[in-house]
Each structure stands twice: as C-alpha cells, then as structure tokens.
Amino acid sequence: MTPIENIYFTSRIIHGDLSSADDELTGQVGPTGTWIPFVKTALITLANLADLEGALRPMYRDTPALAEQTKALDADLQFAKYLRNVFAGHVNEALIAKAYEWRPELRKLPDIRELNGTVMLNIFVLETAINTYVAEDGQHGMFPSETDLVYPPDMERFCTWLSTTVRAAIRICDILGEITHVSVSPLGEREDMFAAFKAAGLTDFARIRKGR
C-alpha cells in the first residue's frame, strides 16, 4: 500500500466516524447521557485526524484549500487530541484525581446508583480535562475562562465548539477523498484479481505494535 492509499483509507474511516458522531450529537445533549459516548468518539476521531496531518503536508502545495483548512483547524485538533489522551481514549489517574479536587460533588456519587450518576461523573471529568488544557503562562488554552459544564452557557460553548470542529474536519476529509481516491490501485479483473486473492491467502498475521 502506498502512502497516498493509506491517507485515503484512513481519512475514509475518520469521515465515517465523524459523520456518525455528528448525526447522533445533534440535539442529544441531556441528562440521560446517551450523547457522552459520541462525544468521546468525536474527540478520538478528531485526534486521529491530528495524527494524520504530518502525512498530508506533501499535498499542500498542489491543494491550497487542504492546506488552508487544515491550518485553520490545527488549534482545535490539538485541543481534541489532548482531550483524547486524558479523557476519551484513556482513563487517566491524574485527571480523575484533579476532578476529585475540582468537584467535591464526586464524593456523593456512591449514593447515586442510577445512570445519571455516571453521566455526572463523565461531565465533571470532561470539564476538568478542558480546564487543565492551559498554556505555559497559565492562561486557558482554548476557551477564555474556566469551564463549568453544569452551567448552560458553558455547555453550549463546548457543544458549539465540538460541532463546528467536527463539521470542519468532515470537510477536510471530503477534500482528501476527492484528491486521493484516484490513487487507489484497482483490484482488476480475472488474472489480476486471482493473483490478488492468491496473495491474500498467504497473509502472515502478527500482533501490531503501538504506532505501527
């Protein structure tokens, strides 16, 4: 597989995941918490696009729109990547400890056995992750003030950011699909197809290590 083919297939997966998350998140924020897994999906997938960015750079000269839109979204993708690393993709012990400090209400959760207790836990840990994204000078890295997701304007601010970022990332994937799909080697017919499936039968599987 060529690097361009890898970009095509990776961006196709990213596009599908972002589109699904965007559809599910529309109008779904509420106390049941069914939207939380889709927030995590969106953050993980945005981080995947951030990870792909380095491979896209050789394409920027011939595709100025790709360069422009990716550059414009870079700060948002880096923020999403941070949230992926400490909240959505991993259960981070230091983040849980900071949430415990920031939200004393967490200590009431053992008395709440219903699902809404888990919803609040996720909300408190997510807002803690947002608040720990600070610059070297101590200023907040994305939003102009501390985030309290129980406060409706702050929740709306976060949801607007996420929705806007997801849809901008989908547009980037649309551009990638347009310029890379023609580089995917066709399967061919008859002899070529037979040879391809014969080679597939010789595939040797091994555990894939992180980053490969």
C-alpha positions as CSV (number, residue, x, y, z in Angstrom):
1,M,0.0,0.0,0.0
2,T,1.3,3.4,-0.9
3,P,1.3,6.5,1.5
4,I,-1.5,8.1,-0.6
5,E,-3.6,4.9,-0.4
6,N,-3.1,4.9,3.4
7,I,-4.3,8.5,3.6
8,Y,-7.4,7.6,1.5
9,F,-8.4,4.7,3.7
10,T,-7.6,6.5,7.0
11,S,-9.5,9.6,6.0
12,R,-12.4,7.5,4.9
13,I,-12.6,5.9,8.3
14,I,-12.3,9.3,10.0
15,H,-15.0,10.8,7.8
16,G,-17.4,8.0,8.6
17,D,-16.8,8.2,12.4
18,L,-17.2,11.9,12.4
19,S,-20.4,11.8,10.4
20,S,-21.9,9.2,12.7
21,A,-21.0,11.2,15.8
22,D,-22.3,14.4,14.3
23,D,-25.6,12.8,13.5
24,E,-26.0,11.4,17.0
25,L,-24.9,14.5,18.8
26,T,-27.5,16.8,17.1
27,G,-30.0,17.8,19.8
28,Q,-29.0,14.9,22.1
29,V,-27.3,16.7,25.0
30,G,-29.3,15.9,28.1
31,P,-29.4,14.1,31.4
32,T,-29.7,10.6,30.0
33,G,-26.1,10.8,28.9
34,T,-26.6,8.8,25.7
35,W,-24.6,11.5,24.0
36,I,-21.4,11.0,26.0
37,P,-20.0,8.0,24.0
38,F,-20.4,10.1,20.8
39,V,-18.5,13.0,22.4
40,K,-15.7,10.5,23.1
41,T,-16.0,9.1,19.5
42,A,-15.7,12.6,18.1
43,L,-12.7,13.5,20.2
44,I,-10.9,10.3,19.4
45,T,-11.6,10.7,15.7
46,L,-10.5,14.4,15.6
47,A,-7.3,13.3,17.3
48,N,-6.8,10.7,14.6
49,L,-7.1,13.5,12.0
50,A,-4.5,15.5,14.0
51,D,-2.2,12.4,13.9
52,L,-2.6,12.2,10.1
53,E,-1.7,15.8,9.5
54,G,2.0,15.2,9.1
55,A,1.4,12.8,6.2
56,L,-0.7,15.5,4.4
57,R,1.9,18.1,4.2
58,P,3.4,17.0,0.8
59,M,-0.1,17.5,-0.6
60,Y,-0.4,21.1,0.5
61,R,1.4,22.7,-2.5
62,D,-1.0,21.3,-5.0
63,T,-4.1,21.6,-2.9
64,P,-4.1,25.0,-1.3
65,A,-7.7,24.5,0.1
66,L,-6.5,21.5,2.1
67,A,-3.5,23.4,3.5
68,E,-5.7,26.4,4.4
69,Q,-8.5,24.5,6.1
70,T,-6.1,22.1,8.0
71,K,-4.1,25.1,9.2
72,A,-7.2,26.9,10.3
73,L,-8.3,23.8,12.3
74,D,-4.9,23.0,13.8
75,A,-5.5,24.5,17.3
76,D,-8.9,22.8,17.6
77,L,-7.4,19.4,16.5
78,Q,-4.6,19.8,19.1
79,F,-7.2,20.5,21.8
80,A,-9.2,17.5,20.8
81,K,-6.1,15.4,20.8
82,Y,-5.3,16.4,24.4
83,L,-8.9,15.6,25.4
84,R,-8.5,12.2,23.6
85,N,-5.3,11.5,25.5
86,V,-6.5,12.3,29.0
87,F,-10.3,11.7,28.8
88,A,-11.8,10.0,25.8
89,G,-9.1,7.4,24.9
90,H,-7.8,6.6,28.3
91,V,-8.9,6.6,31.9
92,N,-6.2,9.0,33.3
93,E,-5.5,8.6,37.0
94,A,-4.1,12.2,37.3
95,L,-7.2,13.6,35.6
96,I,-9.5,11.6,38.0
97,A,-7.6,13.0,41.0
98,K,-7.8,16.6,39.7
99,A,-11.6,16.1,39.1
100,Y,-11.9,14.8,42.7
101,E,-10.2,18.1,43.8
102,W,-12.2,20.3,41.5
103,R,-15.6,18.7,42.1
104,P,-16.2,17.7,45.7
105,E,-19.7,16.5,44.5
106,L,-17.9,13.4,43.2
107,R,-18.0,12.1,46.8
108,K,-21.8,11.9,46.6
109,L,-21.7,9.5,43.7
110,P,-21.6,6.3,45.7
111,D,-25.1,7.2,46.9
112,I,-26.3,7.5,43.3
113,R,-26.7,4.1,41.7
114,E,-28.6,5.2,38.7
115,L,-27.1,6.0,35.3
116,N,-27.3,9.8,35.9
117,G,-24.5,9.4,38.5
118,T,-22.2,8.1,35.8
119,V,-23.3,10.9,33.5
120,M,-22.3,13.5,36.0
121,L,-19.0,11.7,36.6
122,N,-18.2,11.9,32.9
123,I,-19.3,15.6,32.8
124,F,-17.1,16.5,35.8
125,V,-14.1,14.6,34.4
126,L,-14.6,16.1,30.9
127,E,-14.8,19.7,32.2
128,T,-11.7,19.0,34.4
129,A,-9.8,17.9,31.2
130,I,-10.9,21.1,29.5
131,N,-9.7,23.2,32.4
132,T,-6.3,21.5,32.5
133,Y,-5.6,22.5,28.9
134,V,-3.6,25.6,29.8
135,A,-0.7,27.4,28.2
136,E,2.7,27.9,29.7
137,D,1.6,31.3,31.1
138,G,-1.3,29.7,32.9
139,Q,-4.0,31.0,30.5
140,H,-6.7,28.7,29.3
141,G,-5.7,27.0,26.1
142,M,-9.0,27.0,24.2
143,F,-11.8,28.9,26.0
144,P,-11.4,32.3,27.6
145,S,-12.4,31.2,31.1
146,E,-12.9,28.1,33.3
147,T,-15.5,25.7,32.0
148,D,-18.4,24.5,34.2
149,L,-20.5,22.1,32.1
150,V,-23.4,22.3,34.5
151,Y,-23.7,26.0,33.7
152,P,-25.8,26.0,30.5
153,P,-23.8,28.7,28.6
154,D,-20.5,26.8,29.2
155,M,-22.1,23.6,28.0
156,E,-23.4,25.4,24.9
157,R,-19.9,26.8,24.3
158,F,-18.3,23.4,24.4
159,C,-21.0,21.8,22.2
160,T,-20.8,24.6,19.7
161,W,-17.0,24.2,19.6
162,L,-17.3,20.4,19.1
163,S,-20.0,20.6,16.4
164,T,-18.1,23.3,14.5
165,T,-14.8,21.4,14.7
166,V,-16.4,18.1,13.7
167,R,-18.0,19.6,10.6
168,A,-14.8,21.4,9.6
169,A,-12.9,18.1,9.9
170,I,-15.5,16.4,7.7
171,R,-14.9,19.0,5.0
172,I,-11.2,18.3,5.2
173,C,-11.9,14.6,4.8
174,D,-14.1,15.4,1.8
175,I,-11.1,17.2,0.2
176,L,-8.9,14.3,0.9
177,G,-11.3,11.8,-0.6
178,E,-11.5,13.8,-3.8
179,I,-7.7,14.0,-4.3
180,T,-6.7,10.6,-3.1
181,H,-9.4,8.1,-4.3
182,V,-7.9,8.1,-7.9
183,S,-4.6,6.8,-6.4
184,V,-6.0,3.6,-5.0
185,S,-4.9,0.7,-7.2
186,P,-7.9,-1.0,-8.8
187,L,-8.4,-4.7,-8.0
188,G,-8.5,-5.6,-11.6
189,E,-10.3,-8.5,-13.3
190,R,-9.7,-12.2,-13.9
191,E,-5.9,-12.8,-13.8
192,D,-5.1,-9.7,-11.7
193,M,-8.0,-10.4,-9.3
194,F,-7.0,-14.1,-9.0
195,A,-3.4,-13.1,-8.2
196,A,-4.5,-10.6,-5.6
197,F,-6.7,-13.1,-3.8
198,K,-3.9,-15.8,-4.0
199,A,-1.5,-13.3,-2.4
200,A,-4.2,-12.6,0.3
201,G,-4.3,-16.2,1.2
202,L,-0.6,-16.1,2.1
203,T,-1.1,-13.2,4.5
204,D,1.0,-13.7,7.7
205,F,-0.7,-12.1,10.7
206,A,1.3,-10.9,13.7
207,R,0.5,-8.6,16.6
208,I,0.7,-5.0,15.6
209,R,2.6,-2.8,18.0
210,K,1.6,0.7,19.0
211,G,2.3,3.4,16.4
212,R,2.6,0.9,13.5
